[in-house]
């Protein structure tokens, strides 16, 4: 069995996209005691800016990308999250 990454914080830094307000670009960082994994997200059709749905959509996209990284996809590292950290809309 591989090791585990216990994520205790998620930081989202949006990059403004003035030309298309329905688009969202952001850096999403998953942070644990030992390390930080950061992915860039680009949503073509994102929920309204500053909304909980937008945050959930960015976290969902970041999780999709994270699960495709070799160490997670191959099962060498398992992801665990602090209770309540992942919005319900982002799970699945």
URJO-V302213 format. One record per residue. RES is the residue in one small letter. PHI is phi in radians with two decimals (NA if undefined). PSI is psi in degrees with one decimal (* if undefined). D_LAST is the distance of its C-alpha to the last C-alpha in Angstrom with 2 decimals. Layout:
res->RES phi->PHI psi->PSI d_last->D_LAST
res->RES phi->PHI psi->PSI d_last->D_LAST
This chain:
res->x phi->NA psi->141.0 d_last->23.17
res->x phi->-1.39 psi->-174.9 d_last->22.30
res->x phi->-1.53 psi->175.8 d_last->22.14
res->x phi->-2.13 psi->144.1 d_last->19.42
res->x phi->-1.91 psi->111.4 d_last->18.58
res->x phi->-1.62 psi->105.9 d_last->18.21
res->x phi->-1.48 psi->120.6 d_last->16.99
res->x phi->-1.97 psi->-0.8 d_last->18.89
res->x phi->-2.74 psi->147.9 d_last->18.86
res->x phi->-2.24 psi->126.3 d_last->17.21
res->x phi->-2.02 psi->126.6 d_last->19.84
res->x phi->-2.00 psi->124.0 d_last->19.47
res->x phi->-2.07 psi->107.5 d_last->22.71
res->x phi->-1.38 psi->146.1 d_last->22.92
res->x phi->-1.90 psi->114.2 d_last->25.51
res->x phi->-1.01 psi->137.4 d_last->27.29
res->x phi->-2.14 psi->94.7 d_last->27.42
res->x phi->-1.27 psi->-38.4 d_last->30.44
res->x phi->-1.20 psi->-27.3 d_last->31.02
res->x phi->-2.38 psi->94.0 d_last->27.74
res->x phi->-1.11 psi->-21.0 d_last->26.33
res->x phi->-1.41 psi->-2.7 d_last->23.24
res->x phi->-1.72 psi->145.6 d_last->22.23
res->x phi->-2.25 psi->130.6 d_last->20.63
res->x phi->-2.14 psi->136.4 d_last->21.40
res->x phi->-2.79 psi->154.7 d_last->20.55
res->x phi->-1.69 psi->127.0 d_last->20.67
res->x phi->-2.06 psi->120.6 d_last->17.75
res->x phi->-1.95 psi->128.0 d_last->18.96
res->x phi->-1.75 psi->119.7 d_last->17.25
res->x phi->-2.01 psi->136.5 d_last->20.22
res->x phi->-2.26 psi->177.4 d_last->21.32
res->x phi->-1.07 psi->-38.1 d_last->24.84
res->x phi->-1.55 psi->-30.6 d_last->25.57
res->x phi->-2.79 psi->175.7 d_last->24.07
res->x phi->-2.32 psi->134.9 d_last->22.19
res->x phi->-2.07 psi->126.0 d_last->19.94
res->x phi->-2.09 psi->134.9 d_last->20.07
res->x phi->-2.26 psi->151.8 d_last->18.55
res->x phi->-1.71 psi->132.6 d_last->19.75
res->x phi->-2.03 psi->143.5 d_last->17.58
res->x phi->-2.42 psi->103.4 d_last->19.16
res->x phi->-1.76 psi->124.0 d_last->17.61
res->x phi->-1.27 psi->-36.5 d_last->20.09
res->x phi->-2.23 psi->92.6 d_last->19.08
res->x phi->-1.81 psi->152.1 d_last->17.86
res->x phi->-1.08 psi->170.2 d_last->18.07
res->x phi->-0.90 psi->139.4 d_last->21.36
res->x phi->-0.96 psi->145.2 d_last->22.47
res->x phi->1.14 psi->16.9 d_last->22.17
res->x phi->-1.72 psi->158.2 d_last->19.64
res->x phi->-1.12 psi->-33.6 d_last->16.66
res->x phi->-1.14 psi->-36.6 d_last->14.64
res->x phi->-1.14 psi->-45.7 d_last->16.02
res->x phi->-1.04 psi->-44.8 d_last->15.08
res->x phi->-1.08 psi->-41.5 d_last->11.40
res->x phi->-1.12 psi->-40.1 d_last->11.60
res->x phi->-1.19 psi->-41.4 d_last->13.48
res->x phi->-1.13 psi->-41.9 d_last->11.30
res->x phi->-1.04 psi->-45.4 d_last->8.24
res->x phi->-1.14 psi->-41.3 d_last->11.04
res->x phi->-1.13 psi->-40.9 d_last->12.54
res->x phi->-1.10 psi->-40.0 d_last->9.71
res->x phi->-1.02 psi->-46.2 d_last->9.71
res->x phi->-1.17 psi->-41.8 d_last->13.44
res->x phi->-1.06 psi->-42.6 d_last->13.61
res->x phi->-1.20 psi->-14.9 d_last->11.98
res->x phi->-1.58 psi->-10.4 d_last->14.65
res->x phi->-1.19 psi->142.2 d_last->17.44
res->x phi->-0.90 psi->-44.4 d_last->19.77
res->x phi->-1.16 psi->-28.7 d_last->19.80
res->x phi->-1.52 psi->-42.8 d_last->16.05
res->x phi->-1.09 psi->-40.2 d_last->15.78
res->x phi->-1.39 psi->-7.3 d_last->18.92
res->x phi->1.47 psi->9.3 d_last->17.90
res->x phi->-1.25 psi->-26.2 d_last->20.80
res->x phi->-2.33 psi->129.5 d_last->18.77
res->x phi->-1.72 psi->147.9 d_last->15.87
res->x phi->-1.72 psi->131.9 d_last->13.75
res->x phi->-2.28 psi->145.3 d_last->14.14
res->x phi->-2.20 psi->143.1 d_last->13.77
res->x phi->-1.00 psi->140.1 d_last->16.30
res->x phi->-0.96 psi->130.5 d_last->15.41
res->x phi->1.45 psi->-1.8 d_last->14.45
res->x phi->-1.28 psi->-38.6 d_last->14.10
res->x phi->-1.60 psi->122.5 d_last->10.51
res->x phi->-1.05 psi->144.1 d_last->10.51
res->x phi->-0.93 psi->-37.9 d_last->8.52
res->x phi->-1.19 psi->-18.4 d_last->8.07
res->x phi->-1.62 psi->-11.9 d_last->6.65
res->x phi->-1.44 psi->155.3 d_last->3.75
res->x phi->2.16 psi->* d_last->0.00
